[in-house]
């Protein structure tokens, strides 16, 4: 059965059957992406960031991500 066969079969379903099918599809786990697809999607994201941010904004974001962050110590959590 091809995808087109499935589409034609779905087109013949009643409204309630389509709703049931949609509920079923939404519960299915997503198929894992291939390494190539993960890389392609990540590269597309990087490209969109570079198109929408100035070099200064990118540098500021990189610096912020590279800073150490330490949760403030709350003495009250350790008192008995």
The first five atom37 places (N, CA, C, CB, O) and aatype in JSON, in Angstrom:
{
  "aatype": [20, 20, 20, 20, 20, 20, 20, 20, 20, 20, 20, 20, 20, 20, 20, 20, 20, 20, 20, 20, 20, 20, 20, 20, 20, 20, 20, 20, 20, 20, 20, 20, 20, 20, 20, 20, 20, 20, 20, 20, 20, 20, 20, 20, 20, 20, 20, 20, 20, 20, 20, 20, 20, 20, 20, 20, 20, 20, 20, 20, 20, 20, 20, 20, 20, 20, 20, 20, 20, 20, 20, 20, 20, 20, 20, 20, 20, 20, 20, 20],
  "atom_mask": [
    [1, 1, 1, 1, 1],
    [1, 1, 1, 1, 1],
    [1, 1, 1, 1, 1],
    [1, 1, 1, 1, 1],
    [1, 1, 1, 1, 1],
    [1, 1, 1, 1, 1],
    [1, 1, 1, 1, 1],
    [1, 1, 1, 1, 1],
    [1, 1, 1, 1, 1],
    [1, 1, 1, 1, 1],
    [1, 1, 1, 1, 1],
    [1, 1, 1, 1, 1],
    [1, 1, 1, 1, 1],
    [1, 1, 1, 1, 1],
    [1, 1, 1, 1, 1],
    [1, 1, 1, 1, 1],
    [1, 1, 1, 1, 1],
    [1, 1, 1, 1, 1],
    [1, 1, 1, 1, 1],
    [1, 1, 1, 1, 1],
    [1, 1, 1, 1, 1],
    [1, 1, 1, 1, 1],
    [1, 1, 1, 1, 1],
    [1, 1, 1, 1, 1],
    [1, 1, 1, 1, 1],
    [1, 1, 1, 1, 1],
    [1, 1, 1, 1, 1],
    [1, 1, 1, 1, 1],
    [1, 1, 1, 1, 1],
    [1, 1, 1, 1, 1],
    [1, 1, 1, 1, 1],
    [1, 1, 1, 1, 1],
    [1, 1, 1, 1, 1],
    [1, 1, 1, 1, 1],
    [1, 1, 1, 1, 1],
    [1, 1, 1, 1, 1],
    [1, 1, 1, 1, 1],
    [1, 1, 1, 1, 1],
    [1, 1, 1, 1, 1],
    [1, 1, 1, 1, 1],
    [1, 1, 1, 1, 1],
    [1, 1, 1, 1, 1],
    [1, 1, 1, 1, 1],
    [1, 1, 1, 1, 1],
    [1, 1, 1, 1, 1],
    [1, 1, 1, 1, 1],
    [1, 1, 1, 1, 1],
    [1, 1, 1, 1, 1],
    [1, 1, 1, 1, 1],
    [1, 1, 1, 1, 1],
    [1, 1, 1, 1, 1],
    [1, 1, 1, 1, 1],
    [1, 1, 1, 1, 1],
    [1, 1, 1, 1, 1],
    [1, 1, 1, 1, 1],
    [1, 1, 1, 1, 1],
    [1, 1, 1, 1, 1],
    [1, 1, 1, 1, 1],
    [1, 1, 1, 1, 1],
    [1, 1, 1, 1, 1],
    [1, 1, 1, 1, 1],
    [1, 1, 1, 1, 1],
    [1, 1, 1, 1, 1],
    [1, 1, 1, 1, 1],
    [1, 1, 1, 1, 1],
    [1, 1, 1, 1, 1],
    [1, 1, 1, 1, 1],
    [1, 1, 1, 1, 1],
    [1, 1, 1, 1, 1],
    [1, 1, 1, 1, 1],
    [1, 1, 1, 1, 1],
    [1, 1, 1, 1, 1],
    [1, 1, 1, 1, 1],
    [1, 1, 1, 1, 1],
    [1, 1, 1, 1, 1],
    [1, 1, 1, 1, 1],
    [1, 1, 1, 1, 1],
    [1, 1, 1, 1, 1],
    [1, 1, 1, 1, 1],
    [1, 1, 1, 1, 1]
  ],
  "atom_positions": [
    [[0.85, -1.17, 0.0], [0.0, 0.0, 0.0], [0.9, 1.24, 0.0], [-0.97, -0.01, 1.22], [1.81, 1.35, 0.81]],
    [[0.63, 2.15, -0.9], [1.42, 3.38, -0.99], [0.76, 4.49, -0.17], [1.57, 3.82, -2.45], [-0.36, 4.34, 0.31]],
    [[1.48, 5.58, -0.02], [0.94, 6.72, 0.71], [-0.31, 7.25, -0.01], [2.0, 7.82, 0.84], [-1.28, 7.63, 0.64]],
    [[-0.28, 7.28, -1.32], [-1.46, 7.74, -2.06], [-2.66, 6.83, -1.82], [-1.16, 7.81, -3.56], [-3.79, 7.31, -1.73]],
    [[-2.43, 5.52, -1.73], [-3.52, 4.59, -1.41], [-4.12, 4.92, -0.05], [-3.01, 3.12, -1.44], [-5.34, 4.9, 0.12]],
    [[-3.27, 5.21, 0.9], [-3.73, 5.55, 2.25], [-4.53, 6.85, 2.21], [-2.53, 5.68, 3.22], [-5.58, 6.96, 2.85]],
    [[-4.04, 7.84, 1.47], [-4.76, 9.11, 1.37], [-6.15, 8.91, 0.78], [-3.96, 10.1, 0.51], [-7.12, 9.49, 1.26]],
    [[-6.25, 8.1, -0.25], [-7.55, 7.85, -0.87], [-8.48, 7.11, 0.1], [-7.37, 7.02, -2.16], [-9.68, 7.38, 0.14]],
    [[-7.93, 6.19, 0.87], [-8.74, 5.46, 1.84], [-9.23, 6.4, 2.95], [-7.93, 4.3, 2.45], [-10.38, 6.31, 3.38]],
    [[-8.35, 7.29, 3.39], [-8.73, 8.24, 4.44], [-9.83, 9.18, 3.93], [-7.5, 9.05, 4.92], [-10.71, 9.57, 4.69]],
    [[-9.76, 9.54, 2.66], [-10.77, 10.44, 2.09], [-12.17, 9.85, 2.15], [-10.41, 10.77, 0.64], [-13.16, 10.59, 2.11]],
    [[-12.28, 8.54, 2.24], [-13.6, 7.9, 2.28], [-14.14, 7.73, 3.69], [-13.53, 6.54, 1.61], [-15.28, 7.29, 3.87]],
    [[-13.36, 8.08, 4.7], [-13.79, 7.9, 6.09], [-14.81, 8.95, 6.5], [-12.58, 7.96, 7.03], [-14.85, 10.05, 5.96]],
    [[-15.64, 8.57, 7.46], [-16.59, 9.53, 8.03], [-15.84, 10.49, 8.95], [-17.74, 8.8, 8.8], [-14.67, 10.27, 9.27]],
    [[-16.52, 11.54, 9.38], [-15.91, 12.53, 10.27], [-15.44, 11.88, 11.57], [-16.89, 13.66, 10.57], [-14.34, 12.18, 12.05]],
    [[-16.27, 11.01, 12.14], [-15.88, 10.38, 13.4], [-14.72, 9.41, 13.2], [-17.08, 9.64, 14.01], [-13.86, 9.29, 14.07]],
    [[-14.68, 8.73, 12.06], [-13.56, 7.82, 11.78], [-12.27, 8.6, 11.58], [-13.87, 6.96, 10.53], [-11.2, 8.17, 12.01]],
    [[-12.37, 9.76, 10.93], [-11.17, 10.6, 10.76], [-10.68, 11.1, 12.11], [-11.48, 11.8, 9.83], [-9.47, 11.14, 12.36]],
    [[-11.6, 11.48, 12.97], [-11.22, 11.94, 14.31], [-10.52, 10.82, 15.08], [-12.45, 12.43, 15.09], [-9.51, 11.05, 15.75]],
    [[-11.05, 9.61, 14.97], [-10.44, 8.46, 15.63], [-9.06, 8.18, 15.06], [-11.34, 7.21, 15.48], [-8.12, 7.89, 15.8]],
    [[-8.94, 8.27, 13.73], [-7.64, 8.06, 13.09], [-6.64, 9.12, 13.52], [-7.79, 8.06, 11.56], [-5.48, 8.81, 13.79]],
    [[-7.08, 10.36, 13.58], [-6.2, 11.44, 14.01], [-5.73, 11.22, 15.44], [-6.9, 12.78, 13.9], [-4.55, 11.41, 15.74]],
    [[-6.63, 10.83, 16.32], [-6.24, 10.53, 17.71], [-5.19, 9.42, 17.74], [-7.47, 10.11, 18.55], [-4.22, 9.5, 18.5]],
    [[-5.39, 8.4, 16.92], [-4.43, 7.3, 16.86], [-3.07, 7.78, 16.36], [-4.97, 6.19, 15.95], [-2.04, 7.44, 16.94]],
    [[-3.07, 8.57, 15.31], [-1.81, 9.05, 14.72], [-1.05, 9.92, 15.72], [-2.07, 9.85, 13.44], [0.18, 9.84, 15.81]],
    [[-1.77, 10.73, 16.48], [-1.11, 11.61, 17.45], [-0.48, 10.84, 18.61], [-2.1, 12.61, 18.0], [0.4, 11.37, 19.29]],
    [[-0.9, 9.6, 18.84], [-0.3, 8.81, 19.91], [0.93, 8.02, 19.45], [-1.33, 7.85, 20.49], [1.67, 7.48, 20.27]],
    [[1.14, 7.97, 18.15], [2.28, 7.21, 17.64], [3.58, 7.93, 17.95], [2.15, 6.98, 16.12], [3.66, 9.15, 17.83]],
    [[4.61, 7.19, 18.36], [5.9, 7.83, 18.58], [6.49, 8.25, 17.23], [6.88, 6.88, 19.33], [6.28, 7.59, 16.21]],
    [[7.22, 9.35, 17.25], [7.87, 9.79, 16.03], [9.02, 8.86, 15.7], [8.37, 11.25, 16.16], [9.73, 8.38, 16.58]],
    [[9.18, 8.6, 14.42], [10.31, 7.78, 13.99], [11.59, 8.57, 14.24], [10.18, 7.36, 12.47], [11.63, 9.78, 14.0]],
    [[12.64, 7.91, 14.71], [13.89, 8.64, 14.95], [14.43, 9.2, 13.64], [14.93, 7.71, 15.63], [14.34, 8.57, 12.58]],
    [[15.0, 10.39, 13.74], [15.57, 11.01, 12.56], [16.93, 10.41, 12.26], [15.69, 12.53, 12.74], [17.65, 9.98, 13.17]],
    [[17.26, 10.37, 10.99], [18.6, 9.9, 10.61], [19.61, 10.97, 11.0], [18.67, 9.58, 9.08], [19.25, 12.13, 11.23]],
    [[20.86, 10.59, 11.05], [21.93, 11.53, 11.37], [21.92, 12.67, 10.35], [23.31, 10.82, 11.38], [22.06, 13.84, 10.71]],
    [[21.75, 12.32, 9.1], [21.76, 13.33, 8.04], [20.61, 14.33, 8.21], [21.67, 12.65, 6.66], [20.8, 15.53, 8.0]],
    [[19.42, 13.83, 8.59], [18.27, 14.71, 8.77], [18.47, 15.61, 9.98], [16.98, 13.9, 8.92], [18.1, 16.79, 9.95]],
    [[19.05, 15.08, 11.06], [19.33, 15.92, 12.23], [20.31, 17.04, 11.87], [19.9, 15.06, 13.4], [20.13, 18.18, 12.27]],
    [[21.34, 16.69, 11.11], [22.33, 17.68, 10.69], [21.67, 18.72, 9.78], [23.52, 17.0, 9.97], [21.92, 19.91, 9.92]],
    [[20.82, 18.27, 8.84], [20.16, 19.19, 7.91], [19.27, 20.16, 8.67], [19.34, 18.41, 6.88], [19.27, 21.36, 8.39]],
    [[18.51, 19.65, 9.64], [17.62, 20.52, 10.42], [18.41, 21.49, 11.29], [16.7, 19.68, 11.3], [18.02, 22.65, 11.43]],
    [[19.51, 21.02, 11.87], [20.33, 21.9, 12.69], [20.95, 22.99, 11.82], [21.43, 21.1, 13.42], [21.0, 24.15, 12.23]],
    [[21.43, 22.62, 10.64], [22.02, 23.61, 9.74], [20.98, 24.64, 9.29], [22.64, 22.92, 8.51], [21.29, 25.82, 9.19]],
    [[19.75, 24.2, 9.04], [18.68, 25.12, 8.67], [18.4, 26.1, 9.81], [17.39, 24.35, 8.3], [18.16, 27.28, 9.58]],
    [[18.44, 25.59, 11.05], [18.25, 26.45, 12.22], [19.37, 27.48, 12.31], [18.18, 25.61, 13.51], [19.11, 28.67, 12.51]],
    [[20.61, 27.03, 12.16], [21.76, 27.94, 12.22], [21.65, 29.01, 11.13], [23.1, 27.16, 12.07], [21.9, 30.19, 11.38]],
    [[21.27, 28.59, 9.93], [21.11, 29.54, 8.82], [20.05, 30.6, 9.17], [20.72, 28.81, 7.52], [20.25, 31.78, 8.9]],
    [[18.93, 30.16, 9.77], [17.87, 31.12, 10.11], [18.34, 32.08, 11.2], [16.6, 30.38, 10.56], [17.97, 33.25, 11.2]],
    [[19.14, 31.58, 12.14], [19.67, 32.45, 13.19], [20.6, 33.49, 12.57], [20.42, 31.62, 14.27], [20.52, 34.67, 12.91]],
    [[21.46, 33.06, 11.68], [22.41, 33.98, 11.06], [21.7, 35.02, 10.2], [23.42, 33.2, 10.22], [22.2, 36.13, 10.05]],
    [[20.56, 34.67, 9.63], [19.81, 35.61, 8.8], [19.07, 36.64, 9.64], [18.84, 34.86, 7.92], [18.81, 37.75, 9.17]],
    [[18.71, 36.28, 10.88], [17.87, 37.17, 11.68], [18.61, 37.9, 12.78], [16.75, 36.39, 12.28], [18.06, 38.82, 13.39]],
    [[19.85, 37.51, 13.06], [20.61, 38.16, 14.13], [21.84, 38.85, 13.55], [21.03, 37.14, 15.21], [22.44, 38.38, 12.58]],
    [[22.2, 39.96, 14.16], [23.43, 40.64, 13.76], [24.61, 39.88, 14.34], [23.43, 42.13, 14.23], [24.45, 39.1, 15.29]],
    [[25.81, 40.09, 13.78], [26.99, 39.43, 14.37], [27.18, 39.78, 15.85], [28.25, 39.82, 13.6], [27.62, 38.94, 16.64]],
    [[26.84, 41.0, 16.23], [26.96, 41.4, 17.62], [25.99, 40.62, 18.51], [26.72, 42.91, 17.77], [26.34, 40.22, 19.62]],
    [[24.77, 40.42, 18.02], [23.78, 39.66, 18.78], [24.22, 38.2, 18.93], [22.41, 39.73, 18.11], [24.05, 37.6, 19.99]],
    [[24.77, 37.63, 17.86], [25.27, 36.25, 17.92], [26.4, 36.14, 18.93], [25.74, 35.77, 16.53], [26.43, 35.22, 19.73]],
    [[27.33, 37.08, 18.88], [28.46, 37.06, 19.83], [27.96, 37.19, 21.26], [29.45, 38.19, 19.51], [28.46, 36.51, 22.15]],
    [[26.99, 38.06, 21.49], [26.43, 38.22, 22.83], [25.77, 36.92, 23.31], [25.41, 39.37, 22.85], [25.91, 36.54, 24.47]],
    [[25.06, 36.25, 22.41], [24.41, 34.99, 22.77], [25.44, 33.91, 23.08], [23.48, 34.52, 21.65], [25.28, 33.15, 24.03]],
    [[26.5, 33.84, 22.28], [27.56, 32.85, 22.51], [28.24, 33.11, 23.85], [28.59, 32.89, 21.37], [28.49, 32.17, 24.6]],
    [[28.53, 34.37, 24.14], [29.16, 34.7, 25.43], [28.24, 34.3, 26.59], [29.48, 36.21, 25.5], [28.71, 33.75, 27.59]],
    [[26.96, 34.57, 26.46], [26.02, 34.23, 27.53], [25.95, 32.72, 27.74], [24.61, 34.77, 27.21], [25.86, 32.25, 28.88]],
    [[26.01, 31.95, 26.65], [25.96, 30.49, 26.78], [27.24, 29.92, 27.38], [25.7, 29.84, 25.42], [27.23, 28.84, 27.97]],
    [[28.35, 30.64, 27.23], [29.62, 30.15, 27.74], [29.91, 30.58, 29.17], [30.73, 30.62, 26.85], [30.9, 30.14, 29.76]],
    [[29.08, 31.44, 29.74], [29.29, 31.88, 31.12], [28.93, 30.76, 32.08], [28.45, 33.13, 31.42], [28.0, 29.98, 31.85]],
    [[29.69, 30.7, 33.17], [29.34, 29.75, 34.23], [28.14, 30.27, 34.97], [30.53, 29.52, 35.19], [28.01, 31.47, 35.22]],
    [[27.26, 29.36, 35.33], [26.09, 29.75, 36.12], [26.06, 28.86, 37.35], [24.76, 29.63, 35.3], [26.1, 27.64, 37.26]],
    [[26.0, 29.5, 38.5], [25.94, 28.76, 39.76], [24.69, 29.21, 40.5], [27.23, 28.99, 40.62], [24.48, 30.4, 40.71]],
    [[23.87, 28.24, 40.88], [22.67, 28.56, 41.65], [23.08, 29.22, 42.95], [21.81, 27.28, 41.92], [24.03, 28.78, 43.6]],
    [[22.38, 30.27, 43.35], [22.69, 30.89, 44.65], [22.42, 29.89, 45.78], [21.85, 32.18, 44.86], [21.47, 29.11, 45.73]],
    [[23.26, 29.94, 46.78], [23.14, 29.06, 47.93], [22.02, 29.53, 48.82], [24.47, 28.99, 48.71], [21.97, 30.7, 49.21]],
    [[21.12, 28.64, 49.15], [20.01, 28.99, 50.04], [20.23, 28.26, 51.36], [18.62, 28.62, 49.41], [19.99, 27.05, 51.45]],
    [[20.68, 28.98, 52.35], [20.96, 28.38, 53.66], [19.71, 27.76, 54.28], [21.54, 29.44, 54.61], [19.82, 26.79, 55.03]],
    [[18.54, 28.3, 53.99], [17.3, 27.82, 54.58], [17.01, 26.37, 54.2], [16.15, 28.71, 54.17], [16.35, 25.65, 54.95]],
    [[17.48, 25.94, 53.05], [17.22, 24.56, 52.6], [17.95, 23.53, 53.47], [17.65, 24.39, 51.13], [17.56, 22.37, 53.52]],
    [[19.01, 23.96, 54.17], [19.84, 23.02, 54.91], [19.62, 23.1, 56.42], [21.29, 23.26, 54.6], [20.29, 22.38, 57.18]],
    [[18.72, 23.95, 56.88], [18.47, 24.06, 58.31], [17.46, 23.03, 58.75], [17.99, 25.47, 58.68], [16.52, 22.72, 58.02]],
    [[17.66, 22.5, 59.96], [16.73, 21.52, 60.53], [15.85, 22.15, 61.55], [17.48, 20.36, 61.15], [15.0, 21.47, 62.14]]
  ]
}
